[in-house]
Amino acid sequence: MNEKDLKDYFPTAYLQSTATAPLRETGKLESMDVTVRTEGGGPRGQADAVKMGIARALVMLDEDLRTTLRAHGFLTRDPRKKERKKFGLRGARRAKQWRKR
């Protein structure tokens, strides 16, 4: 991952297990060698992106794994996005401070 080992790039056990979850669930953790490049976002978002990328790659290699990966939610994209800033406001929803006098 970005030319680093998994344990160096994702320091916590939670992030490591998140990134390798599709390989564990399909039983290919020991038999597959994975190289990933991530960019942007934070560690949690990158771990989820790695999880989805590995799941999609596994489906491309073996279509029979789709049902297993879909059942565990590895092929479902998180639809949340940053809300855009609206004019007249300081951010997406934050209005200017009201003053009585």
C-alpha positions as CSV (number, residue, x, y, z in Angstrom):
1,M,0.0,0.0,0.0
2,N,1.7,3.1,-1.3
3,E,5.0,1.2,-1.2
4,K,4.5,0.3,2.5
5,D,3.6,-2.9,4.4
6,L,0.0,-3.3,5.6
7,K,1.0,-3.0,9.3
8,D,3.0,0.2,8.6
9,Y,0.3,1.9,6.5
10,F,-2.6,1.0,8.7
11,P,-1.2,1.0,12.3
12,T,-4.4,-0.2,14.1
13,A,-5.7,-3.7,14.1
14,Y,-9.1,-2.4,13.2
15,L,-8.0,-0.8,10.0
16,Q,-5.9,-3.8,9.0
17,S,-8.8,-6.2,9.5
18,T,-11.1,-3.8,7.5
19,A,-8.7,-3.7,4.6
20,T,-8.2,-7.5,4.5
21,A,-11.8,-8.5,5.3
22,P,-12.8,-9.7,1.7
23,L,-9.7,-12.0,1.6
24,R,-10.5,-13.4,5.0
25,E,-14.2,-14.1,4.2
26,T,-13.3,-15.8,0.9
27,G,-10.5,-17.8,2.4
28,K,-7.8,-16.3,0.1
29,L,-5.8,-14.4,2.8
30,E,-2.8,-16.6,2.5
31,S,-3.0,-17.5,-1.2
32,M,-3.2,-13.9,-2.6
33,D,-0.6,-11.2,-2.8
34,V,-2.1,-7.8,-3.1
35,T,-0.6,-4.4,-3.9
36,V,-2.8,-1.3,-3.5
37,R,-2.3,2.4,-4.1
38,T,-4.6,4.9,-2.2
39,E,-4.9,8.6,-2.4
40,G,-6.9,11.2,-0.5
41,G,-9.3,10.9,2.5
42,G,-8.3,9.6,5.9
43,P,-7.1,6.3,7.2
44,R,-10.6,4.9,7.7
45,G,-11.8,6.0,4.2
46,Q,-8.7,4.5,2.6
47,A,-9.2,1.2,4.5
48,D,-12.8,1.0,3.2
49,A,-11.6,1.9,-0.3
50,V,-9.0,-0.9,-0.2
51,K,-11.7,-3.3,1.1
52,M,-14.0,-2.5,-1.9
53,G,-11.1,-2.6,-4.4
54,I,-10.0,-6.0,-3.2
55,A,-13.6,-7.3,-3.3
56,R,-14.1,-6.0,-6.9
57,A,-10.8,-7.6,-7.9
58,L,-11.8,-10.9,-6.4
59,V,-15.1,-10.8,-8.3
60,M,-13.2,-10.2,-11.6
61,L,-11.0,-13.3,-10.9
62,D,-13.9,-15.5,-9.7
63,E,-17.5,-14.6,-10.4
64,D,-18.7,-17.3,-7.9
65,L,-17.4,-15.1,-5.0
66,R,-19.9,-12.3,-5.8
67,T,-22.7,-13.8,-3.6
68,T,-20.4,-14.2,-0.6
69,L,-18.9,-10.7,-1.0
70,R,-22.3,-9.1,-1.6
71,A,-23.8,-10.8,1.5
72,H,-21.1,-9.3,3.7
73,G,-21.5,-5.8,2.1
74,F,-18.1,-5.6,0.5
75,L,-19.5,-4.6,-2.9
76,T,-21.7,-1.8,-1.6
77,R,-20.4,1.7,-2.0
78,D,-20.9,4.3,0.8
79,P,-23.1,7.0,-0.9
80,R,-22.3,9.8,1.6
81,K,-20.6,12.9,0.1
82,K,-19.6,16.3,1.4
83,E,-22.4,18.7,1.1
84,R,-21.7,21.8,-1.1
85,K,-21.4,25.3,0.3
86,K,-24.5,27.5,-0.3
87,F,-24.3,31.2,-1.1
88,G,-25.1,33.6,1.8
89,L,-23.9,31.0,4.3
90,R,-20.5,30.3,5.8
91,G,-20.5,26.6,4.9
92,A,-23.0,24.1,3.8
93,R,-25.5,25.0,6.6
94,R,-23.7,27.4,9.0
95,A,-25.3,30.9,8.8
96,K,-23.8,34.2,9.9
97,Q,-24.2,34.9,13.6
98,W,-27.3,36.9,14.4
99,R,-26.9,40.1,16.4
100,K,-29.9,41.8,18.0
101,R,-28.1,45.1,18.4
